[in-house]
Amino acid sequence: MHAQIVLFDGFDPLDVIAPYEVLYAGGTASGGGVTVELVSAEGPCDVVSGTGGLVLRATAALDPARADLIMVPGASGRVGEPGEVPDHDAGAGERQRDEFIPVLLGRALATELPTLLKSARDNPEVTLSAVCGGSLVLAMAGLLEGRYATTHHMGLDMLDATGVHAVNARVVDDGDLITAAGVTSGLDLGLYLLERMVGPRIAHAVEELFAHERRGTVWCHEGPVPAGL
């Protein structure tokens, strides 16, 4: 399994680093059965996160033809107070500190990223995944209508408004779309991906290495509907 984790201006570092480390460790535990790289829509470049100007380097271009798994992180910035609006347009002007998350997501959507993600969505050989606000990137690009997905609890209403069946769960498995909620859930997402795509023994070995027990039940759209709860 070759995984590509997407970087874009203002990304949340933990959304990226948590699953990256889990998948990298899975590659070691499986004798090279998993490989992972950081990519961007623009190709190799330094990308500035939304947390304190921390920079990570994308070593390659996002390429759905080379990936089995593509993961999209959320953005790190200000949520804002109710009724508060940005004082500048998405994509306009110089990068500001502590920008609104919707501005950062909008800037990402103004790049080639949506086109590349659509190509990935349409490729039956590729599994799409997202952590936290990464689900909103996919949804705002028009790629998740009618699908089941989750995001950070503060973004569930926005996700629902895009035509997605928003689920309040830590990890949601909708076949070739697997999403996770708040930022630390990237650990759980990475471990679940290892279990599903490589095997539970590899996932368990990495879980032990990281001293982290996966939290919550992975939600799938199957089985009887709960009643009386």
TORPA-4810 file (N, C-alpha, C, O; in nm, 3 decimals):
<nodes>
NODE_1_0.083_-0.119_0.000_0.000_0.000_0.000_0.088_0.125_0.000_0.170_0.143_0.090_M
NODE_2_0.070_0.209_-0.099_0.142_0.336_-0.102_0.046_0.449_-0.067_-0.057_0.466_-0.132_H
NODE_3_0.079_0.525_0.036_-0.007_0.632_0.084_0.056_0.768_0.055_0.177_0.786_0.070_A
NODE_4_-0.027_0.861_0.014_0.014_1.000_-0.004_-0.068_1.086_0.091_-0.191_1.080_0.090_Q
NODE_5_-0.001_1.166_0.173_-0.068_1.258_0.264_-0.047_1.399_0.210_0.066_1.442_0.186_I
NODE_6_-0.157_1.469_0.191_-0.156_1.599_0.122_-0.121_1.712_0.218_-0.173_1.720_0.328_V
NODE_7_-0.031_1.799_0.173_-0.004_1.925_0.242_-0.061_2.040_0.162_-0.054_2.041_0.039_L
NODE_8_-0.119_2.137_0.231_-0.163_2.261_0.168_-0.140_2.375_0.266_-0.126_2.351_0.386_F
NODE_9_-0.136_2.496_0.217_-0.110_2.613_0.299_-0.206_2.620_0.417_-0.328_2.629_0.397_D
NODE_10_-0.153_2.617_0.540_-0.237_2.627_0.658_-0.281_2.494_0.715_-0.367_2.491_0.803_G
NODE_11_-0.225_2.384_0.668_-0.266_2.251_0.716_-0.242_2.238_0.865_-0.160_2.310_0.923_F
NODE_12_-0.314_2.145_0.928_-0.293_2.117_1.070_-0.182_2.012_1.083_-0.196_1.901_1.031_D
NODE_13_-0.072_2.043_1.152_0.041_1.949_1.157_0.006_1.812_1.215_0.051_1.710_1.163_P
NODE_14_-0.074_1.808_1.323_-0.103_1.680_1.386_-0.190_1.592_1.296_-0.179_1.469_1.299_L
NODE_15_-0.276_1.654_1.215_-0.355_1.578_1.118_-0.264_1.500_1.023_-0.300_1.393_0.974_D
NODE_16_-0.146_1.555_0.999_-0.050_1.495_0.906_0.045_1.399_0.976_0.062_1.285_0.935_V
NODE_17_0.107_1.447_1.084_0.214_1.371_1.148_0.163_1.244_1.215_0.230_1.140_1.207_I
NODE_18_0.046_1.249_1.280_-0.004_1.130_1.350_-0.024_1.013_1.254_0.032_0.906_1.278_A
NODE_19_-0.103_1.028_1.146_-0.116_0.913_1.055_0.013_0.881_0.980_0.038_0.765_0.947_P
NODE_20_0.096_0.983_0.954_0.223_0.956_0.884_0.309_0.861_0.967_0.360_0.762_0.914_Y
NODE_21_0.324_0.891_1.095_0.407_0.804_1.180_0.349_0.664_1.193_0.422_0.566_1.191_E
NODE_22_0.216_0.655_1.206_0.153_0.524_1.217_0.176_0.443_1.090_0.214_0.326_1.096_V
NODE_23_0.152_0.504_0.975_0.169_0.432_0.849_0.316_0.398_0.823_0.347_0.290_0.772_L
NODE_24_0.406_0.489_0.860_0.549_0.461_0.843_0.591_0.342_0.929_0.665_0.254_0.884_Y
NODE_25_0.544_0.342_1.054_0.574_0.229_1.141_0.514_0.100_1.088_0.572_-0.007_1.102_A
NODE_26_0.395_0.111_1.026_0.333_-0.006_0.963_0.418_-0.060_0.850_0.424_-0.181_0.828_G
NODE_27_0.485_0.030_0.778_0.576_-0.013_0.672_0.694_-0.090_0.727_0.735_-0.191_0.669_G
NODE_28_0.748_-0.042_0.839_0.859_-0.113_0.903_0.814_-0.250_0.953_0.883_-0.350_0.933_T
NODE_29_0.697_-0.253_1.020_0.648_-0.378_1.078_0.611_-0.480_0.971_0.615_-0.600_0.996_A
NODE_30_0.576_-0.434_0.853_0.533_-0.525_0.745_0.644_-0.555_0.646_0.620_-0.615_0.541_S
NODE_31_0.765_-0.512_0.677_0.876_-0.538_0.587_0.865_-0.465_0.456_0.905_-0.517_0.351_G
NODE_32_0.811_-0.345_0.460_0.798_-0.263_0.339_0.664_-0.274_0.272_0.648_-0.228_0.159_G
NODE_33_0.566_-0.334_0.339_0.433_-0.350_0.279_0.355_-0.220_0.272_0.254_-0.212_0.202_G
NODE_34_0.402_-0.119_0.344_0.339_0.014_0.341_0.446_0.118_0.318_0.551_0.115_0.383_V
NODE_35_0.421_0.208_0.225_0.507_0.324_0.206_0.421_0.449_0.214_0.303_0.445_0.181_T
NODE_36_0.480_0.559_0.259_0.403_0.682_0.278_0.490_0.802_0.246_0.609_0.803_0.278_V
NODE_37_0.433_0.902_0.183_0.506_1.024_0.151_0.414_1.145_0.168_0.291_1.133_0.162_E
NODE_38_0.476_1.261_0.187_0.403_1.387_0.194_0.404_1.450_0.055_0.509_1.458_-0.009_L
NODE_39_0.289_1.495_0.009_0.277_1.548_-0.126_0.200_1.680_-0.124_0.141_1.717_-0.022_V
NODE_40_0.203_1.750_-0.235_0.121_1.870_-0.251_0.071_1.876_-0.394_0.122_1.806_-0.482_S
NODE_41_-0.030_1.960_-0.417_-0.082_1.976_-0.553_0.022_2.043_-0.643_0.018_2.027_-0.765_A
NODE_42_0.115_2.117_-0.583_0.214_2.192_-0.660_0.341_2.113_-0.685_0.425_2.157_-0.764_E
NODE_43_0.358_1.998_-0.621_0.480_1.922_-0.634_0.573_1.944_-0.517_0.531_1.999_-0.415_G
NODE_44_0.699_1.903_-0.529_0.794_1.919_-0.417_0.808_2.065_-0.375_0.836_2.151_-0.458_P
NODE_45_0.788_2.091_-0.247_0.799_2.228_-0.197_0.785_2.227_-0.046_0.737_2.130_0.013_C
NODE_46_0.828_2.337_0.017_0.804_2.357_0.159_0.664_2.415_0.176_0.624_2.507_0.104_D
NODE_47_0.589_2.361_0.271_0.451_2.404_0.292_0.437_2.450_0.437_0.477_2.379_0.530_V
NODE_48_0.381_2.569_0.456_0.367_2.628_0.588_0.235_2.585_0.650_0.129_2.599_0.589_V
NODE_49_0.243_2.533_0.771_0.121_2.491_0.841_0.051_2.611_0.903_0.101_2.724_0.897_S
NODE_50_-0.064_2.587_0.961_-0.138_2.692_1.028_-0.104_2.703_1.175_-0.167_2.781_1.247_G
NODE_51_-0.006_2.626_1.222_0.032_2.627_1.363_0.173_2.681_1.379_0.271_2.610_1.356_T
NODE_52_0.182_2.808_1.418_0.311_2.869_1.448_0.409_2.875_1.333_0.529_2.888_1.355_G
NODE_53_0.360_2.866_1.210_0.450_2.872_1.096_0.536_2.749_1.075_0.633_2.754_1.000_G
NODE_54_0.501_2.637_1.143_0.575_2.513_1.125_0.572_2.470_0.978_0.466_2.472_0.915_L
NODE_55_0.688_2.433_0.925_0.700_2.397_0.784_0.730_2.248_0.770_0.817_2.194_0.838_V
NODE_56_0.658_2.183_0.681_0.690_2.047_0.640_0.718_2.048_0.490_0.669_2.135_0.418_L
NODE_57_0.796_1.953_0.444_0.830_1.949_0.302_0.753_1.839_0.229_0.758_1.722_0.267_R
NODE_58_0.684_1.879_0.125_0.625_1.782_0.032_0.736_1.735_-0.060_0.804_1.816_-0.124_A
NODE_59_0.754_1.605_-0.068_0.864_1.550_-0.147_0.823_1.510_-0.288_0.907_1.470_-0.369_T
NODE_60_0.693_1.519_-0.317_0.644_1.479_-0.449_0.510_1.546_-0.476_0.452_1.610_-0.388_A
NODE_61_0.462_1.532_-0.598_0.332_1.585_-0.636_0.224_1.481_-0.605_0.245_1.361_-0.618_A
NODE_62_0.108_1.530_-0.565_-0.008_1.442_-0.548_-0.038_1.375_-0.681_-0.060_1.443_-0.782_L
NODE_63_-0.039_1.243_-0.681_-0.055_1.168_-0.806_-0.142_1.045_-0.782_-0.092_0.942_-0.738_D
NODE_64_-0.273_1.056_-0.810_-0.363_0.942_-0.787_-0.324_0.816_-0.864_-0.366_0.706_-0.826_P
NODE_65_-0.247_0.830_-0.970_-0.205_0.712_-1.047_-0.099_0.632_-0.973_-0.078_0.515_-1.005_A
NODE_66_-0.032_0.692_-0.873_0.072_0.621_-0.798_0.027_0.577_-0.661_0.096_0.499_-0.595_R
NODE_67_-0.089_0.625_-0.616_-0.129_0.604_-0.477_-0.239_0.498_-0.465_-0.326_0.487_-0.551_A
NODE_68_-0.232_0.422_-0.357_-0.343_0.335_-0.318_-0.433_0.405_-0.217_-0.552_0.377_-0.207_D
NODE_69_-0.372_0.498_-0.142_-0.444_0.572_-0.039_-0.401_0.718_-0.045_-0.282_0.748_-0.050_L
NODE_70_-0.499_0.809_-0.045_-0.471_0.952_-0.038_-0.543_1.008_0.084_-0.664_0.989_0.100_I
NODE_71_-0.467_1.077_0.169_-0.523_1.131_0.293_-0.515_1.283_0.292_-0.412_1.341_0.258_M
NODE_72_-0.626_1.347_0.330_-0.634_1.493_0.332_-0.648_1.540_0.477_-0.740_1.497_0.546_V
NODE_73_-0.560_1.628_0.524_-0.573_1.683_0.659_-0.667_1.802_0.660_-0.713_1.849_0.556_P
NODE_74_-0.695_1.850_0.781_-0.769_1.974_0.796_-0.674_2.091_0.807_-0.553_2.077_0.789_G
NODE_75_-0.731_2.208_0.836_-0.652_2.329_0.852_-0.644_2.366_1.000_-0.731_2.328_1.079_A
NODE_76_-0.540_2.439_1.035_-0.523_2.487_1.172_-0.533_2.639_1.170_-0.451_2.707_1.109_S
NODE_77_-0.633_2.693_1.238_-0.654_2.837_1.242_-0.764_2.873_1.337_-0.794_2.798_1.430_G
NODE_78_-0.824_2.987_1.316_-0.930_3.036_1.404_-1.066_2.988_1.356_-1.098_2.991_1.237_R
NODE_79_-1.146_2.943_1.452_-1.285_2.910_1.422_-1.367_3.037_1.414_-1.456_3.049_1.330_V
NODE_80_-1.337_3.133_1.502_-1.411_3.259_1.503_-1.533_3.254_1.593_-1.583_3.147_1.627_G
NODE_81_-1.579_3.371_1.631_-1.699_3.382_1.713_-1.823_3.377_1.624_-1.814_3.406_1.504_E
NODE_82_-1.940_3.341_1.680_-2.062_3.341_1.600_-2.086_3.476_1.534_-2.084_3.579_1.600_P
NODE_83_-2.107_3.475_1.405_-2.132_3.597_1.330_-2.007_3.669_1.284_-2.016_3.763_1.206_G
NODE_84_-1.890_3.627_1.332_-1.765_3.690_1.290_-1.728_3.643_1.150_-1.741_3.525_1.118_E
NODE_85_-1.683_3.738_1.067_-1.647_3.704_0.929_-1.504_3.748_0.904_-1.455_3.839_0.970_V
NODE_86_-1.436_3.684_0.809_-1.299_3.724_0.777_-1.294_3.867_0.724_-1.390_3.914_0.663_P
NODE_87_-1.182_3.936_0.749_-1.168_4.072_0.699_-1.094_4.078_0.566_-1.058_4.187_0.520_D
NODE_88_-1.072_3.961_0.504_-1.014_3.957_0.371_-1.064_3.832_0.301_-1.106_3.735_0.365_H
NODE_89_-1.059_3.835_0.169_-1.113_3.724_0.091_-1.016_3.607_0.087_-0.895_3.625_0.093_D
NODE_90_-1.073_3.486_0.076_-0.991_3.367_0.062_-0.904_3.379_-0.062_-0.954_3.410_-0.170_A
NODE_91_-0.776_3.354_-0.045_-0.684_3.356_-0.158_-0.631_3.494_-0.190_-0.546_3.506_-0.278_G
NODE_92_-0.677_3.599_-0.122_-0.633_3.734_-0.152_-0.532_3.780_-0.049_-0.542_3.747_0.069_A
NODE_93_-0.431_3.859_-0.095_-0.335_3.917_-0.002_-0.233_3.817_0.048_-0.232_3.701_0.007_G
NODE_94_-0.147_3.865_0.138_-0.045_3.780_0.193_-0.101_3.692_0.303_-0.205_3.721_0.363_E
NODE_95_-0.029_3.583_0.328_-0.066_3.489_0.434_-0.064_3.559_0.568_0.034_3.625_0.601_R
NODE_96_-0.172_3.548_0.646_-0.183_3.608_0.778_-0.168_3.500_0.885_-0.193_3.382_0.859_Q
NODE_97_-0.128_3.541_1.005_-0.124_3.449_1.117_-0.264_3.428_1.172_-0.347_3.518_1.169_R
NODE_98_-0.290_3.308_1.221_-0.418_3.276_1.284_-0.536_3.311_1.195_-0.632_3.375_1.239_D
NODE_99_-0.529_3.269_1.070_-0.639_3.296_0.978_-0.758_3.206_1.010_-0.745_3.104_1.077_E
NODE_100_-0.874_3.247_0.959_-0.994_3.166_0.975_-0.977_3.034_0.900_-0.923_3.030_0.790_F
NODE_101_-1.024_2.928_0.963_-1.017_2.797_0.898_-1.090_2.797_0.763_-1.037_2.742_0.667_I
NODE_102_-1.210_2.857_0.752_-1.275_2.859_0.619_-1.192_2.930_0.513_-1.197_2.891_0.396_P
NODE_103_-1.115_3.033_0.551_-1.028_3.100_0.455_-0.918_3.006_0.407_-0.888_3.000_0.287_V
NODE_104_-0.858_2.933_0.500_-0.752_2.839_0.465_-0.805_2.728_0.374_-0.740_2.689_0.277_L
NODE_105_-0.924_2.676_0.408_-0.983_2.571_0.324_-1.017_2.626_0.186_-0.997_2.559_0.085_L
NODE_106_-1.069_2.749_0.183_-1.102_2.811_0.055_-0.979_2.831_-0.031_-0.986_2.815_-0.153_G
NODE_107_-0.867_2.868_0.031_-0.744_2.886_-0.045_-0.697_2.753_-0.103_-0.649_2.748_-0.217_R
NODE_108_-0.710_2.646_-0.026_-0.672_2.514_-0.077_-0.758_2.475_-0.196_-0.711_2.414_-0.292_A
NODE_109_-0.886_2.511_-0.190_-0.977_2.476_-0.298_-0.955_2.560_-0.423_-1.006_2.527_-0.530_L
NODE_110_-0.877_2.669_-0.410_-0.847_2.753_-0.525_-0.724_2.705_-0.602_-0.684_2.768_-0.700_A
NODE_111_-0.665_2.595_-0.559_-0.550_2.537_-0.627_-0.596_2.422_-0.717_-0.715_2.406_-0.743_T
NODE_112_-0.500_2.343_-0.764_-0.533_2.225_-0.845_-0.578_2.107_-0.759_-0.612_2.001_-0.811_E
NODE_113_-0.580_2.126_-0.627_-0.612_2.016_-0.537_-0.748_1.953_-0.566_-0.755_1.830_-0.573_L
NODE_114_-0.858_2.029_-0.583_-0.987_1.964_-0.609_-0.987_1.876_-0.734_-1.047_1.769_-0.734_P
NODE_115_-0.919_1.921_-0.840_-0.913_1.842_-0.963_-0.841_1.709_-0.939_-0.885_1.604_-0.985_T
NODE_116_-0.730_1.716_-0.866_-0.654_1.595_-0.837_-0.732_1.501_-0.745_-0.728_1.379_-0.762_L
NODE_117_-0.803_1.558_-0.647_-0.883_1.475_-0.557_-1.001_1.411_-0.629_-1.039_1.298_-0.598_L
NODE_118_-1.058_1.482_-0.726_-1.167_1.423_-0.807_-1.114_1.305_-0.887_-1.182_1.203_-0.900_K
NODE_119_-0.994_1.319_-0.941_-0.933_1.208_-1.015_-0.913_1.089_-0.923_-0.933_0.974_-0.964_S
NODE_120_-0.873_1.115_-0.799_-0.857_1.007_-0.701_-0.991_0.944_-0.668_-1.002_0.822_-0.659_A
NODE_121_-1.093_1.028_-0.648_-1.227_0.978_-0.615_-1.282_0.888_-0.725_-1.351_0.790_-0.698_R
NODE_122_-1.251_0.922_-0.848_-1.303_0.847_-0.962_-1.221_0.724_-0.997_-1.258_0.646_-1.085_D
NODE_123_-1.109_0.706_-0.927_-1.022_0.592_-0.954_-1.058_0.479_-0.858_-1.038_0.493_-0.737_N
NODE_124_-1.111_0.366_-0.908_-1.154_0.257_-0.819_-1.040_0.192_-0.743_-1.063_0.116_-0.649_P
NODE_125_-0.916_0.220_-0.783_-0.801_0.161_-0.716_-0.753_0.244_-0.597_-0.662_0.202_-0.525_E
NODE_126_-0.813_0.361_-0.577_-0.767_0.454_-0.473_-0.870_0.464_-0.361_-0.990_0.478_-0.387_V
NODE_127_-0.823_0.457_-0.238_-0.906_0.485_-0.121_-0.878_0.627_-0.075_-0.763_0.664_-0.054_T
NODE_128_-0.983_0.708_-0.059_-0.969_0.843_-0.008_-0.990_0.842_0.142_-1.075_0.769_0.193_L
NODE_129_-0.912_0.921_0.213_-0.932_0.934_0.357_-0.909_1.079_0.396_-0.849_1.157_0.322_S
NODE_130_-0.957_1.114_0.515_-0.943_1.251_0.562_-0.944_1.252_0.714_-1.008_1.169_0.778_A
NODE_131_-0.872_1.349_0.769_-0.870_1.372_0.913_-0.929_1.510_0.940_-0.894_1.607_0.873_V
NODE_132_-1.019_1.518_1.037_-1.071_1.645_1.085_-1.129_1.725_0.967_-1.214_1.674_0.894_C
NODE_133_-1.085_1.849_0.948_-1.139_1.933_0.843_-1.106_1.889_0.703_-1.154_1.948_0.606_G
NODE_134_-1.022_1.785_0.689_-0.997_1.732_0.555_-1.124_1.682_0.489_-1.136_1.687_0.366_G
NODE_135_-1.219_1.634_0.569_-1.348_1.593_0.514_-1.420_1.712_0.452_-1.489_1.698_0.351_S
NODE_136_-1.404_1.830_0.514_-1.467_1.950_0.459_-1.403_1.992_0.328_-1.472_2.042_0.238_L
NODE_137_-1.272_1.971_0.314_-1.206_1.998_0.187_-1.269_1.913_0.077_-1.303_1.964_-0.030_V
NODE_138_-1.285_1.785_0.103_-1.346_1.695_0.005_-1.491_1.732_-0.023_-1.536_1.732_-0.137_L
NODE_139_-1.564_1.765_0.084_-1.706_1.798_0.068_-1.725_1.929_-0.007_-1.811_1.938_-0.095_A
NODE_140_-1.645_2.030_0.026_-1.657_2.161_-0.040_-1.613_2.154_-0.186_-1.650_2.239_-0.266_M
NODE_141_-1.534_2.052_-0.218_-1.496_2.029_-0.358_-1.604_1.953_-0.434_-1.589_1.925_-0.553_A
NODE_142_-1.713_1.918_-0.365_-1.825_1.848_-0.429_-1.802_1.700_-0.449_-1.861_1.640_-0.539_G
NODE_143_-1.717_1.639_-0.365_-1.678_1.500_-0.387_-1.744_1.400_-0.293_-1.724_1.279_-0.307_L
NODE_144_-1.824_1.449_-0.196_-1.877_1.357_-0.095_-2.029_1.355_-0.088_-2.084_1.296_0.005_L
NODE_145_-2.098_1.415_-0.180_-2.243_1.420_-0.171_-2.302_1.279_-0.165_-2.270_1.193_-0.248_E
NODE_146_-2.388_1.256_-0.066_-2.453_1.127_-0.049_-2.368_1.023_0.023_-2.414_0.911_0.046_G
NODE_147_-2.244_1.060_0.059_-2.156_0.965_0.127_-2.167_0.983_0.279_-2.219_1.083_0.327_R
NODE_148_-2.118_0.883_0.353_-2.113_0.889_0.499_-1.971_0.928_0.540_-1.873_0.869_0.495_Y
NODE_149_-1.962_1.029_0.627_-1.831_1.078_0.667_-1.842_1.151_0.800_-1.951_1.185_0.846_A
NODE_150_-1.726_1.174_0.860_-1.722_1.252_0.984_-1.616_1.360_0.971_-1.539_1.362_0.875_T
NODE_151_-1.614_1.450_1.069_-1.514_1.556_1.076_-1.509_1.602_1.221_-1.574_1.543_1.307_T
NODE_152_-1.432_1.705_1.249_-1.430_1.762_1.383_-1.573_1.797_1.424_-1.652_1.843_1.342_H
NODE_153_-1.606_1.776_1.552_-1.746_1.793_1.595_-1.798_1.933_1.567_-1.919_1.951_1.551_H
NODE_154_-1.709_2.034_1.560_-1.754_2.169_1.533_-1.788_2.191_1.385_-1.847_2.293_1.349_M
NODE_155_-1.751_2.095_1.300_-1.778_2.109_1.158_-1.883_2.014_1.105_-1.906_2.008_0.984_G
NODE_156_-1.949_1.939_1.194_-2.046_1.839_1.148_-2.165_1.903_1.077_-2.213_1.850_0.977_L
NODE_157_-2.214_2.017_1.128_-2.326_2.084_1.063_-2.288_2.132_0.923_-2.366_2.120_0.829_D
NODE_158_-2.167_2.185_0.909_-2.121_2.231_0.778_-2.108_2.113_0.682_-2.143_2.123_0.565_M
NODE_159_-2.057_2.001_0.734_-2.044_1.882_0.651_-2.182_1.836_0.604_-2.200_1.802_0.487_L
NODE_160_-2.277_1.835_0.694_-2.414_1.794_0.661_-2.475_1.886_0.556_-2.550_1.841_0.470_D
NODE_161_-2.442_2.015_0.563_-2.499_2.113_0.470_-2.450_2.094_0.327_-2.510_2.147_0.234_A
NODE_162_-2.341_2.019_0.308_-2.289_1.996_0.173_-2.353_1.873_0.108_-2.316_1.837_-0.004_T
NODE_163_-2.447_1.809_0.177_-2.512_1.691_0.121_-2.449_1.561_0.166_-2.481_1.455_0.112_G
NODE_164_-2.360_1.569_0.264_-2.297_1.449_0.319_-2.381_1.397_0.436_-2.441_1.476_0.508_V
NODE_165_-2.387_1.266_0.453_-2.448_1.207_0.572_-2.342_1.216_0.684_-2.258_1.127_0.697_H
NODE_166_-2.349_1.323_0.763_-2.249_1.346_0.867_-2.275_1.253_0.985_-2.387_1.245_1.035_A
NODE_167_-2.171_1.184_1.029_-2.181_1.087_1.138_-2.092_1.132_1.253_-1.974_1.162_1.234_V
NODE_168_-2.148_1.138_1.372_-2.071_1.176_1.490_-2.000_1.053_1.547_-2.044_0.994_1.646_N
NODE_169_-1.891_1.016_1.482_-1.812_0.899_1.522_-1.666_0.933_1.505_-1.631_1.025_1.431_A
NODE_170_-1.580_0.858_1.572_-1.437_0.889_1.565_-1.378_0.850_1.430_-1.297_0.924_1.375_R
NODE_171_-1.418_0.735_1.376_-1.376_0.692_1.243_-1.498_0.637_1.170_-1.574_0.560_1.227_V
NODE_172_-1.516_0.676_1.046_-1.628_0.630_0.963_-1.572_0.562_0.839_-1.492_0.621_0.766_V
NODE_173_-1.614_0.437_0.816_-1.571_0.359_0.700_-1.687_0.352_0.602_-1.788_0.288_0.629_D
NODE_174_-1.672_0.419_0.488_-1.774_0.415_0.383_-1.712_0.355_0.256_-1.722_0.412_0.147_D
NODE_175_-1.650_0.241_0.273_-1.593_0.170_0.159_-1.461_0.232_0.115_-1.360_0.217_0.183_G
NODE_176_-1.462_0.301_0.000_-1.339_0.363_-0.050_-1.322_0.505_0.003_-1.242_0.582_-0.049_D
NODE_177_-1.397_0.538_0.109_-1.384_0.666_0.177_-1.381_0.639_0.328_-1.476_0.585_0.384_L
NODE_178_-1.270_0.676_0.392_-1.256_0.653_0.536_-1.214_0.785_0.600_-1.111_0.842_0.565_I
NODE_179_-1.295_0.834_0.694_-1.271_0.965_0.753_-1.262_0.955_0.904_-1.312_0.861_0.966_T
NODE_180_-1.196_1.055_0.963_-1.178_1.059_1.108_-1.215_1.197_1.159_-1.215_1.295_1.084_A
NODE_181_-1.246_1.204_1.288_-1.301_1.327_1.348_-1.190_1.424_1.388_-1.115_1.470_1.302_A
NODE_182_-1.180_1.458_1.519_-1.084_1.557_1.565_-0.940_1.515_1.542_-0.912_1.401_1.506_G
NODE_183_-0.848_1.610_1.565_-0.709_1.591_1.520_-0.642_1.464_1.574_-0.572_1.396_1.499_V
NODE_184_-0.661_1.430_1.701_-0.594_1.311_1.754_-0.649_1.182_1.693_-0.586_1.077_1.704_T
NODE_185_-0.764_1.190_1.631_-0.821_1.069_1.569_-0.739_1.023_1.449_-0.763_0.914_1.396_S
NODE_186_-0.643_1.104_1.405_-0.553_1.059_1.299_-0.475_0.936_1.338_-0.440_0.854_1.253_G
NODE_187_-0.447_0.921_1.469_-0.383_0.799_1.518_-0.474_0.679_1.496_-0.431_0.575_1.446_L
NODE_188_-0.600_0.694_1.534_-0.696_0.584_1.520_-0.722_0.552_1.373_-0.735_0.435_1.336_D
NODE_189_-0.728_0.655_1.290_-0.747_0.633_1.147_-0.630_0.554_1.089_-0.651_0.457_1.016_L
NODE_190_-0.508_0.595_1.123_-0.391_0.524_1.071_-0.389_0.378_1.112_-0.359_0.291_1.031_G
NODE_191_-0.421_0.351_1.239_-0.423_0.212_1.287_-0.532_0.132_1.218_-0.512_0.015_1.185_L
NODE_192_-0.650_0.194_1.198_-0.759_0.121_1.131_-0.722_0.092_0.986_-0.751_-0.016_0.934_Y
NODE_193_-0.657_0.187_0.920_-0.615_0.164_0.782_-0.515_0.048_0.774_-0.522_-0.034_0.683_L
NODE_194_-0.424_0.043_0.870_-0.330_-0.070_0.872_-0.404_-0.202_0.891_-0.376_-0.300_0.823_L
NODE_195_-0.499_-0.203_0.986_-0.575_-0.326_1.010_-0.651_-0.369_0.886_-0.650_-0.487_0.850_E
NODE_196_-0.719_-0.274_0.820_-0.804_-0.308_0.707_-0.724_-0.345_0.583_-0.762_-0.435_0.509_R
NODE_197_-0.613_-0.275_0.560_-0.543_-0.289_0.432_-0.418_-0.375_0.439_-0.370_-0.422_0.337_M
NODE_198_-0.364_-0.396_0.561_-0.244_-0.478_0.575_-0.268_-0.598_0.666_-0.220_-0.708_0.639_V
NODE_199_-0.343_-0.577_0.775_-0.376_-0.688_0.863_-0.372_-0.647_1.009_-0.297_-0.557_1.047_G
NODE_200_-0.453_-0.715_1.093_-0.461_-0.677_1.235_-0.333_-0.700_1.313_-0.308_-0.630_1.412_P
NODE_201_-0.252_-0.796_1.274_-0.129_-0.821_1.349_-0.032_-0.704_1.332_0.035_-0.664_1.427_R
NODE_202_-0.025_-0.650_1.213_0.060_-0.532_1.190_0.005_-0.414_1.267_0.080_-0.342_1.333_I
NODE_203_-0.126_-0.393_1.260_-0.187_-0.281_1.333_-0.164_-0.294_1.483_-0.136_-0.194_1.550_A
NODE_204_-0.175_-0.415_1.535_-0.156_-0.436_1.679_-0.011_-0.409_1.719_0.014_-0.354_1.826_H
NODE_205_0.082_-0.447_1.636_0.224_-0.424_1.667_0.253_-0.274_1.674_0.326_-0.228_1.761_A
NODE_206_0.195_-0.198_1.581_0.216_-0.053_1.581_0.145_0.010_1.700_0.197_0.103_1.762_V
NODE_207_0.026_-0.040_1.732_-0.048_0.009_1.848_0.035_-0.009_1.975_0.039_0.081_2.059_E
NODE_208_0.099_-0.124_1.989_0.184_-0.147_2.106_0.305_-0.055_2.106_0.343_-0.003_2.210_E
NODE_209_0.365_-0.035_1.989_0.482_0.051_1.978_0.449_0.193_2.021_0.527_0.258_2.091_L
NODE_210_0.332_0.241_1.980_0.292_0.379_2.009_0.227_0.393_2.147_0.196_0.504_2.190_F
NODE_211_0.204_0.279_2.217_0.137_0.282_2.347_0.006_0.360_2.338_-0.026_0.442_2.424_A
NODE_212_-0.069_0.332_2.231_-0.196_0.401_2.209_-0.302_0.300_2.170_-0.289_0.231_2.068_H
NODE_213_-0.407_0.289_2.250_-0.517_0.200_2.217_-0.621_0.277_2.137_-0.666_0.385_2.176_E
NODE_214_-0.659_0.220_2.024_-0.759_0.285_1.939_-0.887_0.311_2.017_-0.931_0.228_2.096_R
NODE_215_-0.945_0.429_1.994_-1.065_0.468_2.066_-1.188_0.458_1.976_-1.181_0.487_1.856_R
NODE_216_-1.298_0.418_2.035_-1.426_0.420_1.964_-1.445_0.305_1.868_-1.350_0.237_1.830_G
NODE_217_-1.571_0.283_1.830_-1.607_0.182_1.732_-1.607_0.245_1.594_-1.665_0.352_1.575_T
NODE_218_-1.542_0.182_1.498_-1.545_0.231_1.361_-1.687_0.217_1.308_-1.743_0.107_1.308_V
NODE_219_-1.746_0.328_1.263_-1.886_0.330_1.218_-1.892_0.289_1.071_-1.819_0.342_0.988_W
NODE_220_-1.980_0.194_1.041_-2.007_0.153_0.903_-2.158_0.153_0.881_-2.235_0.131_0.975_C
NODE_221_-2.200_0.179_0.758_-2.342_0.182_0.725_-2.390_0.040_0.696_-2.417_0.004_0.581_H
NODE_222_-2.400_-0.039_0.802_-2.446_-0.176_0.788_-2.502_-0.224_0.922_-2.477_-0.163_1.026_E
NODE_223_-2.578_-0.332_0.918_-2.640_-0.384_1.040_-2.771_-0.315_1.070_-2.809_-0.219_1.002_G
NODE_224_-2.842_-0.361_1.174_-2.972_-0.303_1.210_-2.958_-0.161_1.263_-2.854_-0.123_1.318_P
NODE_225_-3.063_-0.083_1.245_-3.066_0.055_1.295_-3.096_0.052_1.445_-3.193_-0.012_1.485_V
NODE_226_-3.017_0.119_1.528_-3.043_0.120_1.672_-3.180_0.183_1.702_-3.221_0.278_1.635_P
NODE_227_-3.247_0.131_1.802_-3.378_0.185_1.841_-3.384_0.199_1.991_-3.323_0.120_2.064_A
NODE_228_-3.458_0.299_2.038_-3.482_0.316_2.180_-3.365_0.368_2.261_-3.363_0.352_2.383_G
NODE_229_-3.265_0.432_2.193_-3.149_0.485_2.267_-3.160_0.637_2.275_-3.073_0.702_2.333_L
</nodes>
